[in-house]
Amino acid sequence: MKFLVVGGGGREHALADALSRSSNVEIYSVMGKKNPGIAALSTDVYICDETEIHRVADYAEANGVEYAVIGPEAPLEAGIADTLAERGIACIGPRKEAARIETDKAFCRNLMRSHGIDGCPGYQAFHDPEGACRYIDEHDVNLAIKPIGLTGGKGVKIMGEHVDAAGAKNYIREIKGDVVLEERLIGEEFTLLAFVDGEHLVPMPLVQDHKRAYEGDVGPNTGGMGSYSMEDHSFPFVTDDDRDRAFAIMEAVIAALNKEGHPFIGFLYGQFMNTANGPQVIEFNARFGDPEAMNLLSLLTSDFATILVKMAAGTLTPADVTFAHKASVCKYLVPEGYPDKPQEGKLLTIGDYGDAKLFFANVTLDNGKYYTQTSRTLAFVGMGDTLQEAEQQAERAAASVSGAVRYRHDIGTMDVLDKRIAHMRSIR
């Protein structure tokens, strides 16, 4: 079988790596910049902007690709799944209208409200900056300010955390006022992903991302500095009822999309805030998260190609999907100065990283040497019977790299987990 992997980051390296563990699979890749990890696993690589969807489709068609798996959100927004389907290529990634669950935050909230789906916080959508600013003036509460469109995980500002009221209004005017203003949710975040075949959902282990740039969860938001999961596939601050409620919300969203005539095939990412009253939806993504894909696909023990084929056919069952009962910790290395002023073109030396898995992201390979680019560089995933074992494996691997890069030492540590547990106890 011939599979096309679209995208060139760490997430897509994880997708290609999981596919490479399947038998009788040829991997073809499209990416804007050459990822050395994906290239090493691919029969052929085409360098092309992933949003140039007709060029991508031409390449897939010319190489006899049967299935395409889409990594990033931008080509989904551009309608790549629709275009591939017109060429007779099965796409694991939703069509443009279904992808609006991520690409249009107002659409997402309105869908949840109109179908009476649980977990939707109070919100108001605006398409002009002054109306949104007046709303802030008239409501003396902290709000979450969310640009309606895509922001690469970096656009949300929380009043009382990132900005005050004046800063919030400045930000709204800066982004021209296409925003959703939502009630600020207090609790602990967790992510639940599911494989979706258009109707059926099969959940994956819970995982938690770390968006903030620096240790202690401070600094600006990033695309994600790392993530972790537990050996029991849950978290101590998430009850079985919390998890069941979150999954039921995701099932309801897929059913609502079907009722609206927009079936969803792909990876549904539910980001939840576990509050005093249970899980509330922060957002949905229409694809794997980055870095979460590296954790979850490293733990996957069933055949990934088979899962994708059954997703495309609408025949996926829970029996098709198994994960190792191990903990995982992913630590991203980023250029010094990231995210505001990343140092580009700096030499990296990768030492002995032991049993950890290495995933390349935004890195250049030139004459056998690696150099930083302007975004996240590479990541290591450690796995173990306990979180401590997984974290130590990932930490040793990350420490093996020398050069103008840094990473968060605290991701996956018991100190961070204990703080999450204590905070959840304090609000319940």
Secondary structure, 3 states (H helix, E strand, C coil): CEEEEECCCHHHHHHHHHHHCCCCCEEEEEECCCCHHHHHHCCEEEECCCCCHHHHHHHHHHCCCCEEEECCHHHHHHCHHHHHHHCCCEEECCCHHHHHHHHCHHHHHHHHHHCCCCCCCCEEEEECHHHHHHHHHHCCCCEEEEECCCCCCCCCEEECCCECHHHHHHHHHHCCCEEEEEECCCCEEEEEEEEEECCCEEECCCEEECCEEECCCEEEECCCCEEEECCCCCCCCCCHHHHHHHHHHHHHHHHHHHHCCCCCEEEEEEEEEEECCEEEEEEEECCCCCCHHHHHHHHECCCHHHHHHHHHHCCCCHHHCCECCCEEEEEEEEECCCCCCCCCCCEEEECCCCCCEEEECCEEEECCEEEECCCCCEEEEEEECCHHHHHHHHHHHHHCEEECEECCCCCCCHHHHHHHHHHHHHHC
